[in-house]
Amino acid sequence: MPTLILVRHGRSTANTEGLLAGRTPGVALDEHGQRQASGLVRRLDELPLVAAVSSPLRRCQDTLAPLAEARPGLPLHTEERVNECDYGQWSGRKLAELNDEPLMTTVQRHPSSAAFPGGESMRAMQHRAVEAVRDWNARVEEEHGANAVYLMCSHGDVIKSIVADALGMHLDLFQRISVGPCSATAIAYTPLRPFLLRLGDTGELGSLAPPVPTDEESGREKGAQGNATVGGSA
């Protein structure tokens, strides 16, 4: 199965202002976030991406804009299921004031039971995001093969929930995971289990490129991360 590169959007104006943006329309990247998005092109340069999938929100679309310009042939898809969590009435509020809300304790300690007023539950957020990943894994493998690499640009809580699922962690533990703006998280999905290859990485990503088959291997089928399944248990 394919390798998925999960990219959190670059730093946004809401990040800078300490706001919980949620699905508030028009939230853009700040100047630093724009530089992060431009730098992402170089970081991904060695990866043979077959597709890029994005949340519909502007800050994700803007993060992938330099990549789309650098790779005009790269298919770019919008996927509603990796949209930001719908924080409902919390959207657009300052995080500092939300810390005083009783629900914040639940969000931090027992997120699987947290539901935002006028919005969605964190459990529902994880369910839709994981289903999107599974559907895209199947689609990418069918169209490009098991060793394909594709990218998905989304949001912090969404990415953390996908990582928790890949690690077999309960959602109540997902707040222990951290992914910063414009960081990359890589998960190789195999028939045996997912392998977390990178988490919140802000450096080079070229080593994630699939190996080039040798002449002897070219006629044989190999699963994604072929030998990693064996060596990974050492």
Kinemage of the C-alpha trace (Angstrom):
@kinemage 1
@onewidth
@group {chain A} dominant
@subgroup {mainchain}
@vectorlist {calphas} color= white
{ca met a 1} P 0.000 0.000 0.000
{ca pro a 2} L 1.141 3.609 -0.508
{ca thr a 3} L 3.183 5.907 1.688
{ca leu a 4} L 1.280 8.968 2.857
{ca ile a 5} L 2.991 12.279 3.580
{ca leu a 6} L 0.785 14.288 5.934
{ca val a 7} L 1.623 18.002 5.879
{ca arg a 8} L 0.153 20.456 8.331
{ca his a 9} L -0.518 23.833 6.738
{ca gly a 10} L 2.039 26.590 7.237
{ca arg a 11} L 1.761 29.057 10.076
{ca ser a 12} L -1.415 31.077 9.717
{ca thr a 13} L -2.559 34.489 10.894
{ca ala a 14} L -4.764 32.701 13.433
{ca asn a 15} L -1.737 30.811 14.795
{ca thr a 16} L 0.082 34.121 15.229
{ca glu a 17} L -2.899 35.769 16.957
{ca gly a 18} L -3.604 32.828 19.268
{ca leu a 19} L -7.016 32.105 17.781
{ca leu a 20} L -8.794 28.795 17.299
{ca ala a 21} L -9.474 29.289 13.597
{ca gly a 22} L -11.547 26.194 12.982
{ca arg a 23} L -13.408 26.578 9.711
{ca thr a 24} L -13.503 30.377 9.819
{ca pro a 25} L -13.268 31.413 6.154
{ca gly a 26} L -10.381 33.443 4.783
{ca val a 27} L -7.700 32.507 7.337
{ca ala a 28} L -4.464 32.857 5.382
{ca leu a 29} L -0.796 32.060 5.923
{ca asp a 30} L 1.240 34.768 7.602
{ca glu a 31} L 4.593 35.829 6.125
{ca his a 32} L 6.472 33.058 7.917
{ca gly a 33} L 3.884 30.515 6.778
{ca gln a 34} L 4.344 31.657 3.193
{ca arg a 35} L 8.086 31.067 3.494
{ca gln a 36} L 7.390 27.642 4.968
{ca ala a 37} L 5.164 26.797 1.998
{ca ser a 38} L 7.862 27.870 -0.447
{ca gly a 39} L 10.445 25.798 1.433
{ca leu a 40} L 8.217 22.748 1.304
{ca val a 41} L 8.838 22.501 -2.440
{ca arg a 42} L 12.551 21.925 -1.876
{ca arg a 43} L 11.954 19.491 0.992
{ca leu a 44} L 9.730 17.356 -1.238
{ca asp a 45} L 11.949 17.672 -4.307
{ca glu a 46} L 13.252 14.075 -4.230
{ca leu a 47} L 9.881 12.452 -3.639
{ca pro a 48} L 8.017 11.126 -6.710
{ca leu a 49} L 4.604 12.309 -5.557
{ca val a 50} L 1.727 10.931 -7.600
{ca ala a 51} L -1.005 13.122 -6.097
{ca ala a 52} L -1.656 15.866 -3.558
{ca val a 53} L -4.842 15.997 -1.501
{ca ser a 54} L -5.889 19.059 0.472
{ca ser a 55} L -8.391 20.284 2.994
{ca pro a 56} L -10.698 22.838 1.358
{ca leu a 57} L -9.588 25.632 3.707
{ca arg a 58} L -7.481 28.464 2.326
{ca arg a 59} L -4.472 27.946 4.598
{ca cys a 60} L -4.023 24.400 3.280
{ca gln a 61} L -4.641 25.365 -0.330
{ca asp a 62} L -2.105 28.198 0.021
{ca thr a 63} L 0.447 25.826 1.552
{ca leu a 64} L 0.308 23.616 -1.542
{ca ala a 65} L 0.200 26.490 -4.066
{ca pro a 66} L 4.011 26.721 -4.506
{ca leu a 67} L 4.200 22.929 -4.917
{ca ala a 68} L 1.457 22.987 -7.542
{ca glu a 69} L 3.305 25.739 -9.395
{ca ala a 70} L 6.595 23.825 -9.264
{ca arg a 71} L 4.953 20.586 -10.400
{ca pro a 72} L 2.261 21.568 -12.909
{ca gly a 73} L 1.565 17.929 -13.742
{ca leu a 74} L 0.862 16.909 -10.141
{ca pro a 75} L -2.844 16.114 -9.654
{ca leu a 76} L -4.265 18.279 -6.862
{ca his a 77} L -7.497 17.168 -5.175
{ca thr a 78} L -9.692 18.782 -2.522
{ca glu a 79} L -11.013 16.410 0.137
{ca glu a 80} L -13.736 17.638 2.498
{ca arg a 81} L -13.143 14.791 4.957
{ca val a 82} L -9.710 16.144 5.947
{ca asn a 83} L -11.170 19.567 6.706
{ca glu a 84} L -10.434 21.126 10.087
{ca cys a 85} L -12.495 19.963 13.041
{ca asp a 86} L -15.766 21.889 13.219
{ca tyr a 87} L -15.313 23.712 16.507
{ca gly a 88} L -18.742 25.311 16.225
{ca gln a 89} L -19.191 28.185 18.677
{ca trp a 90} L -15.530 27.958 19.669
{ca ser a 91} L -14.375 28.939 16.176
{ca gly a 92} L -12.531 32.248 15.997
{ca arg a 93} L -12.175 32.611 19.766
{ca lys a 94} L -8.885 33.197 21.574
{ca leu a 95} L -7.261 30.055 22.936
{ca ala a 96} L -6.387 31.891 26.147
{ca glu a 97} L -10.055 32.418 26.988
{ca leu a 98} L -11.023 28.903 25.891
{ca asn a 99} L -8.629 27.484 28.484
{ca asp a 100} L -11.121 28.613 31.134
{ca glu a 101} L -13.968 26.621 29.548
{ca pro a 102} L -14.794 23.384 31.434
{ca leu a 103} L -14.955 21.542 28.100
{ca met a 104} L -11.248 22.245 27.517
{ca thr a 105} L -10.352 19.827 30.294
{ca thr a 106} L -12.340 17.134 28.485
{ca val a 107} L -10.675 18.030 25.171
{ca gln a 108} L -7.253 17.569 26.743
{ca arg a 109} L -7.890 14.557 28.988
{ca his a 110} L -10.776 12.633 27.413
{ca pro a 111} L -11.100 13.892 23.816
{ca ser a 112} L -13.079 10.870 22.654
{ca ser a 113} L -16.015 12.230 24.663
{ca ala a 114} L -15.598 15.865 23.603
{ca ala a 115} L -18.169 17.486 21.318
{ca phe a 116} L -17.986 21.185 20.496
{ca pro a 117} L -21.116 23.318 20.959
{ca gly a 118} L -22.694 23.795 17.552
{ca gly a 119} L -19.910 21.731 15.958
{ca glu a 120} L -18.749 18.137 15.784
{ca ser a 121} L -17.201 15.649 18.158
{ca met a 122} L -13.516 14.789 18.048
{ca arg a 123} L -14.510 11.166 17.592
{ca ala a 124} L -16.418 12.082 14.419
{ca met a 125} L -13.451 14.117 13.200
{ca gln a 126} L -11.134 11.133 13.515
{ca his a 127} L -13.600 8.772 11.870
{ca arg a 128} L -14.048 10.870 8.731
{ca ala a 129} L -10.323 11.604 8.416
{ca val a 130} L -9.262 7.969 8.766
{ca glu a 131} L -11.910 6.881 6.286
{ca ala a 132} L -10.574 9.462 3.829
{ca val a 133} L -7.033 8.115 4.208
{ca arg a 134} L -8.161 4.536 3.674
{ca asp a 135} L -10.129 5.492 0.575
{ca trp a 136} L -7.203 7.467 -0.855
{ca asn a 137} L -4.766 4.652 -0.066
{ca ala a 138} L -6.901 2.264 -2.118
{ca arg a 139} L -7.310 4.749 -4.948
{ca val a 140} L -3.613 5.621 -5.130
{ca glu a 141} L -2.544 1.983 -5.018
{ca glu a 142} L -4.981 1.036 -7.766
{ca glu a 143} L -3.827 3.878 -10.017
{ca his a 144} L -0.099 4.012 -9.204
{ca gly a 145} L 0.935 0.802 -7.428
{ca ala a 146} L 1.854 -0.216 -3.891
{ca asn a 147} L 5.097 1.802 -3.747
{ca ala a 148} L 3.439 5.101 -4.625
{ca val a 149} L 3.916 8.199 -2.466
{ca tyr a 150} L 1.229 10.855 -2.123
{ca leu a 151} L 0.675 13.930 0.011
{ca met a 152} L -2.222 15.170 2.105
{ca cys a 153} L -2.332 18.696 3.554
{ca ser a 154} L -4.564 19.084 6.586
{ca his a 155} L -4.751 20.450 10.141
{ca gly a 156} L -3.107 19.685 13.454
{ca asp a 157} L -5.882 17.808 15.246
{ca val a 158} L -6.831 15.924 12.076
{ca ile a 159} L -3.256 14.769 11.467
{ca lys a 160} L -2.779 13.797 15.108
{ca ser a 161} L -5.946 11.687 14.979
{ca ile a 162} L -4.732 9.892 11.828
{ca val a 163} L -1.373 9.194 13.496
{ca ala a 164} L -3.116 7.844 16.589
{ca asp a 165} L -5.101 5.447 14.411
{ca ala a 166} L -1.946 4.299 12.605
{ca leu a 167} L -0.227 3.626 15.933
{ca gly a 168} L -3.207 1.769 17.368
{ca met a 169} L -3.583 4.459 20.036
{ca his a 170} L -6.885 5.367 21.619
{ca leu a 171} L -8.066 8.840 20.688
{ca asp a 172} L -7.803 9.785 24.359
{ca leu a 173} L -4.005 9.637 23.950
{ca phe a 174} L -3.741 11.726 20.797
{ca gln a 175} L -2.933 14.957 22.649
{ca arg a 176} L 0.486 13.423 23.352
{ca ile a 177} L 1.277 13.834 19.636
{ca ser a 178} L 2.639 17.138 18.332
{ca val a 179} L 2.849 18.347 14.722
{ca gly a 180} L 3.955 21.920 14.078
{ca pro a 181} L 3.017 24.174 11.161
{ca cys a 182} L 4.309 22.922 7.807
{ca ser a 183} L 5.742 19.779 9.409
{ca ala a 184} L 5.599 16.481 7.562
{ca thr a 185} L 4.473 13.167 9.000
{ca ala a 186} L 5.009 10.015 6.943
{ca ile a 187} L 3.054 6.776 7.303
{ca ala a 188} L 3.748 3.715 5.169
{ca tyr a 189} L 0.622 1.585 4.953
{ca thr a 190} L 1.221 -2.125 4.378
{ca pro a 191} L -0.993 -5.238 4.472
{ca leu a 192} L 0.587 -6.095 7.825
{ca arg a 193} L 0.361 -2.772 9.668
{ca pro a 194} L 1.053 0.952 9.197
{ca phe a 195} L 4.597 2.143 9.903
{ca leu a 196} L 5.161 5.667 11.235
{ca leu a 197} L 8.302 6.808 9.388
{ca arg a 198} L 8.390 10.493 10.356
{ca leu a 199} L 6.472 12.603 12.867
{ca gly a 200} L 6.316 16.391 12.751
{ca asp a 201} L 9.476 16.585 10.633
{ca thr a 202} L 10.556 20.015 9.403
{ca gly a 203} L 13.749 18.871 7.649
{ca glu a 204} L 14.664 16.897 4.549
{ca leu a 205} L 12.301 14.253 3.241
{ca gly a 206} L 14.275 12.770 0.345
{ca ser a 207} L 15.122 9.582 2.224
{ca leu a 208} L 11.428 8.649 2.120
{ca ala a 209} L 11.605 8.079 -1.637
{ca pro a 210} L 10.828 4.456 -2.554
{ca pro a 211} L 13.892 2.421 -3.582
{ca val a 212} L 14.612 2.058 -7.276
{ca pro a 213} L 14.196 -1.650 -8.194
{ca thr a 214} L 17.335 -3.461 -9.291
{ca asp a 215} L 17.394 -5.495 -12.494
{ca glu a 216} L 16.798 -8.673 -10.480
{ca glu a 217} L 13.854 -7.164 -8.650
{ca ser a 218} L 12.195 -5.510 -11.625
{ca gly a 219} L 10.306 -8.638 -12.579
{ca arg a 220} L 9.065 -9.437 -9.095
{ca glu a 221} L 6.275 -7.912 -7.076
{ca lys a 222} L 7.364 -6.191 -3.896
{ca gly a 223} L 5.172 -4.823 -1.125
{ca ala a 224} L 5.515 -1.253 0.042
{ca gln a 225} L 8.619 -0.842 2.231
{ca gly a 226} L 9.466 -4.440 1.264
{ca asn a 227} L 12.237 -5.273 3.717
{ca ala a 228} L 11.223 -2.766 6.365
{ca thr a 229} L 8.567 -5.154 7.660
{ca val a 230} L 11.262 -7.633 8.704
{ca gly a 231} L 14.001 -5.240 9.740
{ca gly a 232} L 11.584 -2.942 11.532
{ca ser a 233} L 11.109 -5.460 14.333
{ca ala a 234} L 14.805 -5.561 15.196
